Amino acid sequence: MKLGKLLWTSGSILINITIGIYIYLSSKAPLNPIERHNYVNENWDIYGMHWKVEFLFMTFIAIGALYFAFNLKKISWTIITVGQLILLSTYPIMLGGYENTSFALSQMANQIATVVFVFGNLIFLGGLLKLYLSDNYLKKWLKWTAVMLSGITFFTFLITYIGIIDWKQALMVGPLINVLYFINAYYGMKIKVG
């Protein structure tokens, strides 16, 4: 298996593990924003390492997407790559904006990271929607499942980005994105390159 395919596939599987860990960590943190800020700093070893690992897995996905973009020369893979590169820029903001910073500074970092994250996902999911609409590798039921999941999540991030719903409401589609990542991993194994 080519390294690009391996990175796309493994990154798409492993990112689900970090998403699960983040959900668990979030459930332990206080709801009050100031208390939450203090809690994250008190437990920075866990939060910082988690975001570094997630950064690594998202980089795997970006490298895999870049590999497909260069080799398959399809606009959908270029869009996916651009979205993934935008998403990668959220991690330095989080890693630099939370540890030992004031509450106000961490709130600003959080708002910047959220806007970048929503926009990056909007582009990434739009690329996936285009990819799966023209797919020839998956069985029809799986192709249309991927189209439906990428369409719903793309629309959700679109209405979040333009301000119709907020970020907390958008999180409701999280499980759909988890399933989509597994389909992406499977797709990475099926796709034929060069």
Sine and cosine of phi, psi and omega as CSV:
sin_phi,cos_phi,sin_psi,cos_psi,sin_omega,cos_omega
0.00,0.00,0.73,-0.68,0.01,-1.00
-0.91,0.42,0.51,-0.86,-0.05,-1.00
-0.86,0.52,-0.65,0.76,0.01,-1.00
-0.86,0.51,-0.70,0.72,0.04,-1.00
-0.90,0.43,-0.67,0.74,0.00,-1.00
-0.89,0.46,-0.68,0.73,-0.01,-1.00
-0.92,0.39,-0.69,0.73,0.04,-1.00
-0.86,0.51,-0.74,0.67,-0.06,-1.00
-0.93,0.37,-0.76,0.65,-0.03,-1.00
-0.92,0.40,-0.64,0.77,0.04,-1.00
-0.88,0.48,-0.64,0.77,-0.01,-1.00
-0.92,0.38,-0.50,0.87,0.06,-1.00
-0.98,0.18,-0.76,0.65,-0.10,-1.00
-0.92,0.40,-0.49,0.87,-0.01,-1.00
-0.89,0.46,-0.50,0.87,0.04,-1.00
-0.91,0.42,-0.54,0.84,0.03,-1.00
-0.92,0.40,-0.70,0.71,-0.01,-1.00
-0.92,0.39,-0.56,0.83,0.06,-1.00
-0.89,0.46,-0.69,0.72,0.04,-1.00
-0.88,0.48,-0.67,0.74,0.03,-1.00
-0.90,0.43,-0.67,0.75,0.00,-1.00
-0.89,0.46,-0.66,0.75,0.04,-1.00
-0.87,0.49,-0.68,0.73,0.03,-1.00
-0.89,0.45,-0.74,0.67,0.01,-1.00
-0.87,0.50,-0.67,0.74,0.00,-1.00
-0.89,0.45,-0.56,0.83,-0.01,-1.00
-0.93,0.36,-0.38,0.92,0.01,-1.00
-1.00,0.05,-0.36,0.93,-0.07,-1.00
-0.98,0.19,0.55,-0.83,0.05,-1.00
-0.89,0.45,0.42,-0.91,0.00,-1.00
-0.99,0.16,-0.54,0.84,0.02,-1.00
-0.88,0.47,0.80,-0.60,-0.10,-0.99
-0.84,0.54,-0.66,0.75,-0.01,-1.00
-0.93,0.36,-0.69,0.72,0.04,-1.00
-0.90,0.44,-0.60,0.80,0.02,-1.00
-0.91,0.42,-0.69,0.73,0.05,-1.00
-0.84,0.54,-0.73,0.68,0.00,-1.00
-0.90,0.43,-0.64,0.76,-0.01,-1.00
-0.89,0.45,-0.70,0.72,0.01,-1.00
-0.87,0.49,-0.68,0.73,0.00,-1.00
-0.93,0.38,-0.61,0.79,0.04,-1.00
-0.91,0.41,-0.48,0.88,-0.02,-1.00
-0.92,-0.39,0.55,0.84,-0.10,-0.99
-0.88,0.48,-0.55,0.83,0.02,-1.00
-0.82,0.58,-0.66,0.75,-0.01,-1.00
-0.97,0.25,-0.77,0.64,-0.05,-1.00
-0.90,0.43,-0.72,0.70,-0.01,-1.00
-0.88,0.48,-0.71,0.70,0.01,-1.00
-0.91,0.42,-0.64,0.77,0.02,-1.00
-0.86,0.52,-0.74,0.67,-0.03,-1.00
-0.92,0.39,-0.54,0.84,0.06,-1.00
-0.92,0.39,-0.67,0.74,0.03,-1.00
-0.91,0.41,-0.69,0.72,0.03,-1.00
-0.89,0.46,-0.64,0.77,0.07,-1.00
-0.84,0.55,-0.69,0.73,0.01,-1.00
-0.89,0.45,-0.73,0.68,-0.03,-1.00
-0.92,0.40,-0.60,0.80,0.05,-1.00
-0.92,0.39,-0.51,0.86,0.08,-1.00
-0.93,0.38,-0.62,0.78,0.10,-0.99
-0.82,0.57,-0.74,0.68,-0.02,-1.00
-0.89,0.46,-0.68,0.74,0.00,-1.00
-0.89,0.46,-0.69,0.73,0.02,-1.00
-0.90,0.44,-0.68,0.73,0.05,-1.00
-0.87,0.49,-0.70,0.72,0.02,-1.00
-0.89,0.45,-0.65,0.76,0.03,-1.00
-0.90,0.45,-0.66,0.76,0.06,-1.00
-0.85,0.52,-0.74,0.67,0.01,-1.00
-0.91,0.41,-0.63,0.78,0.00,-1.00
-0.88,0.48,-0.70,0.72,0.00,-1.00
-0.94,0.35,-0.65,0.76,-0.11,-0.99
-0.99,0.11,-0.55,0.83,-0.07,-1.00
-0.99,-0.14,-0.30,0.95,0.04,-1.00
0.78,0.63,0.73,0.68,0.05,-1.00
-0.93,-0.38,0.66,-0.75,-0.01,-1.00
-0.88,0.48,-0.54,0.84,-0.01,-1.00
-0.86,0.51,-0.66,0.75,0.01,-1.00
-0.94,0.34,-0.52,0.85,0.07,-1.00
-0.92,0.40,-0.69,0.73,0.03,-1.00
-0.89,0.45,-0.71,0.71,0.02,-1.00
-0.85,0.52,-0.70,0.72,-0.01,-1.00
-0.89,0.46,-0.72,0.70,0.01,-1.00
-0.87,0.49,-0.71,0.70,0.04,-1.00
-0.86,0.51,-0.67,0.74,-0.02,-1.00
-0.92,0.39,-0.63,0.78,0.04,-1.00
-0.91,0.42,-0.61,0.79,0.08,-1.00
-0.89,0.45,-0.69,0.72,0.02,-1.00
-0.86,0.52,-0.63,0.78,-0.02,-1.00
-0.87,0.50,-0.49,0.87,-0.05,-1.00
-0.94,0.33,-0.22,0.98,0.04,-1.00
-0.95,0.31,-0.50,0.86,-0.13,-0.99
-0.93,0.37,-0.70,0.71,0.09,-1.00
-0.88,0.48,-0.55,0.84,0.03,-1.00
-0.89,0.45,-0.72,0.70,-0.01,-1.00
-0.93,0.36,-0.71,0.71,-0.05,-1.00
-0.92,0.40,-0.55,0.83,0.00,-1.00
-1.00,-0.04,-0.33,0.94,-0.13,-0.99
-0.99,-0.15,-0.11,0.99,-0.07,-1.00
-0.94,-0.33,-0.66,0.75,-0.13,-0.99
-0.95,0.31,0.83,-0.56,0.08,-1.00
0.79,0.61,0.61,0.79,0.08,-1.00
-0.93,-0.38,0.28,-0.96,0.07,-1.00
-0.93,0.37,0.30,-0.96,0.04,-1.00
-0.86,0.51,-0.69,0.72,-0.02,-1.00
-0.88,0.47,-0.68,0.74,0.00,-1.00
-0.92,0.39,-0.64,0.77,0.02,-1.00
-0.92,0.39,-0.56,0.83,0.06,-1.00
-0.91,0.41,-0.66,0.75,0.03,-1.00
-0.90,0.43,-0.70,0.72,0.03,-1.00
-0.87,0.49,-0.64,0.76,0.00,-1.00
-0.90,0.43,-0.67,0.74,0.01,-1.00
-0.91,0.41,-0.66,0.75,0.04,-1.00
-0.90,0.44,-0.75,0.67,-0.01,-1.00
-0.87,0.49,-0.63,0.77,-0.01,-1.00
-0.91,0.41,-0.71,0.71,0.02,-1.00
-0.88,0.48,-0.72,0.70,0.00,-1.00
-0.90,0.43,-0.66,0.75,-0.01,-1.00
-0.90,0.45,-0.71,0.70,0.01,-1.00
-0.89,0.45,-0.72,0.70,-0.01,-1.00
-0.91,0.41,-0.69,0.73,0.03,-1.00
-0.87,0.49,-0.67,0.74,0.04,-1.00
-0.92,0.39,-0.60,0.80,0.04,-1.00
-0.85,0.53,-0.73,0.69,0.01,-1.00
-0.93,0.37,-0.74,0.67,0.00,-1.00
-0.83,0.55,-0.75,0.66,-0.03,-1.00
-0.94,0.34,-0.55,0.83,0.11,-0.99
-0.88,0.47,-0.65,0.76,0.06,-1.00
-0.90,0.44,-0.66,0.75,0.05,-1.00
-0.90,0.44,-0.66,0.75,0.02,-1.00
-0.86,0.51,-0.72,0.69,0.02,-1.00
-0.89,0.46,-0.68,0.73,0.00,-1.00
-0.87,0.50,-0.77,0.63,-0.08,-1.00
-0.95,0.30,-0.47,0.88,0.06,-1.00
-0.89,0.45,-0.52,0.86,-0.03,-1.00
-0.95,-0.30,0.32,0.95,-0.09,-1.00
-0.95,0.30,0.59,-0.81,0.09,-1.00
-0.82,-0.57,0.04,1.00,-0.08,-1.00
-1.00,-0.07,-0.56,0.83,-0.10,-1.00
-1.00,0.04,0.44,-0.90,0.15,-0.99
-0.90,0.44,0.47,-0.88,-0.13,-0.99
-0.83,0.56,-0.68,0.73,-0.03,-1.00
-0.89,0.45,-0.60,0.80,0.00,-1.00
-0.97,0.25,-0.62,0.78,0.06,-1.00
-0.85,0.52,-0.75,0.66,-0.06,-1.00
-0.95,0.30,-0.45,0.90,0.14,-0.99
-0.91,0.42,-0.70,0.71,0.02,-1.00
-0.90,0.44,-0.65,0.76,0.05,-1.00
-0.89,0.46,-0.72,0.70,-0.02,-1.00
-0.89,0.45,-0.73,0.68,-0.02,-1.00
-0.91,0.42,-0.71,0.71,0.00,-1.00
-0.93,0.37,-0.56,0.83,0.04,-1.00
-0.92,0.40,-0.72,0.69,-0.01,-1.00
-0.90,0.43,-0.71,0.70,-0.04,-1.00
-0.94,0.34,-0.60,0.80,0.08,-1.00
-0.87,0.50,-0.74,0.67,0.00,-1.00
-0.88,0.48,-0.65,0.76,0.01,-1.00
-0.88,0.47,-0.71,0.70,0.02,-1.00
-0.94,0.35,-0.51,0.86,0.06,-1.00
-0.90,0.44,-0.76,0.66,-0.03,-1.00
-0.95,0.31,-0.38,0.93,0.13,-0.99
-0.95,0.30,-0.70,0.71,-0.03,-1.00
-0.89,0.46,-0.63,0.78,-0.01,-1.00
-1.00,0.06,-0.01,1.00,0.17,-0.99
1.00,-0.03,0.25,0.97,0.02,-1.00
-0.96,0.27,-0.63,0.77,0.11,-0.99
-0.82,-0.57,0.28,-0.96,0.01,-1.00
-0.99,-0.14,0.10,-0.99,-0.09,-1.00
-0.87,0.50,-0.63,0.77,-0.02,-1.00
-0.91,0.42,-0.59,0.80,0.06,-1.00
-0.93,0.36,-0.59,0.80,0.00,-1.00
-0.90,0.43,-0.46,0.89,-0.01,-1.00
-0.89,0.46,-0.25,0.97,0.02,-1.00
-0.88,0.48,-0.40,0.92,0.00,-1.00
-1.00,0.02,0.08,1.00,0.00,-1.00
-0.75,0.66,-0.75,0.66,0.01,-1.00
-0.88,0.48,-0.52,0.85,0.04,-1.00
-0.92,0.39,-0.61,0.79,0.03,-1.00
-0.92,0.39,-0.60,0.80,0.06,-1.00
-0.86,0.52,-0.72,0.69,0.01,-1.00
-0.90,0.44,-0.66,0.75,0.01,-1.00
-0.87,0.49,-0.64,0.77,0.05,-1.00
-0.89,0.46,-0.61,0.79,0.04,-1.00
-0.92,0.39,-0.64,0.77,0.07,-1.00
-0.90,0.44,-0.66,0.75,0.06,-1.00
-0.85,0.53,-0.67,0.74,0.01,-1.00
-0.89,0.46,-0.72,0.70,0.01,-1.00
-0.89,0.46,-0.66,0.75,0.01,-1.00
-0.87,0.48,-0.65,0.76,0.04,-1.00
-0.87,0.50,-0.54,0.84,0.05,-1.00
-0.97,0.24,-0.53,0.84,-0.07,-1.00
-0.99,0.15,-0.51,0.86,-0.14,-0.99
-0.91,0.41,0.64,-0.77,0.01,-1.00
-0.97,-0.23,0.82,-0.58,-0.02,-1.00
-0.82,-0.57,0.78,-0.63,0.08,-1.00
0.70,0.72,0.00,0.00,0.00,0.00
